[in-house]
Amino acid sequence: MPLDRPLPDRTALVIVDLQLAVDNPRWARHGPRNNPGAEAAAAALLARWRRLGWPIVHVRHDSTEPESTYKPGGPGHAFKPEVEPAADETIIAKQVNSAFIGTDLHRHLRDIDAPALVILGVITNNSLEATVRNAGNLGHAVFVPEDACFTYGWKDLRGKLWSAEDVHALSLANLHGEYATVTSSAEILANVPA
């Protein structure tokens, strides 16, 4: 969706759970992921934020589940190379789906006086959606670039298989308007300084 005005100066970029864990085949047990270009879109936004010197927060999932692909020390715990944090960038570790639960993310965003948030990452209908809902409920102005997020096919409680694209679209529709403005990485890039 097109944006009707530029994003505020020093909008924070929040990258959720873009770790190698999501490449594990277990995630695709009900069907392949959507948005194969999501990492490239995320990298483009990260590069622009770095050039602007605007706040960047990397959210890392540190699972306490022994079999989790996100388990600390496991091969999936590392950040994806496209969004590897720089030494001076903030990393927030979480143990549940929302980046605001059990972390100091909200305090950090208040301390840096972030006027708005661009939130991207994975999985659209899990940690991304939970984080965006909490951000919206806490009063943050949130923008979600739909092409910098992805999910996988999923079965509903009746056993019907939904494609990743359908799951992604419905999750974003749940967020748009009430919790966030869903848009694209191109729209965001067009509405921040070059």
C-alpha positions in Angstrom: 0.0 0.0 0.0 1.3 3.5 -0.8 2.4 5.7 2.0 0.8 9.2 2.1 3.7 10.9 3.8 7.4 10.4 4.6 8.4 8.4 7.6 9.5 10.5 10.6 13.2 11.2 11.1 14.9 8.5 13.1 12.3 5.9 12.7 13.7 2.7 14.2 14.2 -0.4 12.1 13.3 -3.6 14.0 14.4 -6.9 12.4 12.7 -9.9 14.1 14.2 -13.4 14.2 16.0 -13.4 10.8 18.2 -16.2 11.9 19.5 -19.3 10.1 16.9 -21.3 12.1 14.2 -20.5 9.5 16.1 -22.4 6.8 15.6 -25.7 8.7 13.4 -28.0 6.6 11.1 -28.6 9.6 9.5 -25.2 9.1 8.4 -26.2 5.6 6.7 -29.4 6.7 3.3 -28.1 5.5 4.6 -26.3 2.4 7.3 -24.0 1.2 7.8 -20.4 2.3 6.7 -17.3 0.4 8.6 -14.2 -0.5 12.0 -15.7 -1.5 13.3 -12.2 -1.9 12.6 -11.2 1.8 16.2 -11.3 2.9 17.2 -9.0 0.0 14.4 -6.6 0.9 15.5 -6.6 4.5 19.1 -6.1 3.5 18.2 -3.0 1.4 16.3 -1.5 4.3 19.1 -2.2 6.7 21.7 -0.6 4.3 19.6 2.6 4.0 19.1 2.8 7.8 22.9 2.4 8.2 23.5 5.2 5.7 21.0 7.5 7.5 22.4 6.6 10.9 18.8 5.9 12.1 18.2 3.4 15.0 18.4 -0.3 14.2 17.3 -3.2 16.5 18.0 -6.8 15.8 15.7 -9.2 17.7 17.2 -12.6 18.3 15.1 -15.6 19.4 16.9 -17.5 22.1 14.6 -20.5 22.5 14.5 -22.5 25.7 13.0 -25.5 23.9 15.6 -28.3 23.6 14.6 -29.2 20.0 14.1 -25.7 18.7 15.9 -24.6 15.6 16.5 -21.3 17.4 18.3 -22.9 20.4 21.4 -20.9 21.5 24.5 -22.8 20.5 22.7 -24.6 17.6 23.4 -24.1 13.9 20.3 -22.0 13.5 20.9 -19.5 16.2 23.1 -17.2 14.2 21.7 -14.2 12.3 21.3 -14.6 8.5 24.3 -13.1 6.8 22.2 -10.5 4.9 21.2 -8.9 8.2 24.2 -9.6 10.4 24.3 -6.9 13.1 27.1 -4.4 13.1 29.1 -4.1 16.3 27.3 -0.9 17.3 23.8 -2.1 16.6 21.3 -3.1 19.4 20.5 -6.8 19.8 17.4 -7.7 21.9 17.2 -11.4 23.0 13.7 -12.8 23.4 12.4 -16.2 24.5 8.7 -16.0 23.4 7.0 -14.9 20.2 6.7 -11.1 20.9 9.9 -9.1 21.1 8.2 -6.9 23.8 7.6 -9.7 26.3 10.3 -10.3 28.9 12.7 -7.8 27.2 13.7 -4.2 27.5 12.7 -3.4 23.9 9.9 -1.0 24.8 12.1 0.9 27.3 14.9 1.0 24.7 12.6 2.5 22.0 11.4 5.1 24.5 15.0 5.9 25.6 16.0 6.6 22.0 12.8 8.5 21.4 11.9 6.5 18.2 8.9 8.3 16.6 7.9 5.2 14.6 9.0 1.7 13.8 9.5 -0.3 10.7 9.1 -4.0 11.7 10.1 -6.8 9.4 11.2 -10.5 9.8 9.7 -13.9 10.5 7.5 -15.7 10.9 4.7 -13.5 9.6 1.9 -15.2 11.5 4.0 -15.8 14.6 6.7 -13.6 16.1 6.3 -10.8 13.5 2.6 -10.6 14.1 2.9 -10.9 17.9 5.6 -8.1 18.0 3.6 -5.8 15.7 0.4 -6.3 17.8 2.3 -5.4 21.0 4.0 -2.4 19.4 0.6 -1.1 18.2 -1.0 -1.7 21.5 1.9 0.2 23.3 1.2 3.2 21.1 4.0 2.9 18.5 3.3 4.0 14.9 4.3 0.8 13.0 5.0 0.2 9.3 5.4 -3.4 8.0 7.0 -4.0 4.6 5.2 -7.1 3.5 7.9 -8.2 1.1 10.6 -8.2 3.9 8.6 -10.9 5.9 7.7 -14.5 5.1 6.0 -17.6 6.5 5.3 -21.2 5.5 2.3 -23.2 4.5 0.1 -24.2 7.5 -2.7 -26.5 8.4 -5.8 -25.1 10.2 -7.6 -27.0 12.9 -9.8 -28.8 10.4 -6.8 -30.1 8.6 -7.0 -27.8 5.6 -3.7 -26.8 4.2 -3.2 -23.1 3.5 -0.3 -21.9 1.3 2.4 -19.6 2.7 1.1 -16.8 0.6 -2.4 -17.2 2.0 -1.2 -17.4 5.6 1.0 -14.3 5.0 -1.8 -12.3 3.4 -4.3 -13.1 6.2 -1.8 -12.3 9.0 -1.0 -8.9 7.4 -4.6 -8.2 6.9 -5.2 -8.8 10.6 -2.5 -6.2 11.4 -3.2 -3.5 8.8 -5.1 -0.5 10.0 -5.5 -1.4 13.7 -1.9 -2.2 14.7 0.2 -1.1 11.7 0.4 0.2 8.2 1.3 -2.6 5.9 3.2 -1.5 2.9 6.3 -2.5 0.8 10.0 -2.1 1.2 10.0 0.0 -2.0 7.4 2.4 -0.5 9.4 2.7 2.7 12.6 3.4 0.8 10.8 6.0 -1.3 9.6 7.7 1.9 12.9 8.1 3.8 15.9 10.2 2.7 18.2 8.7 0.1 
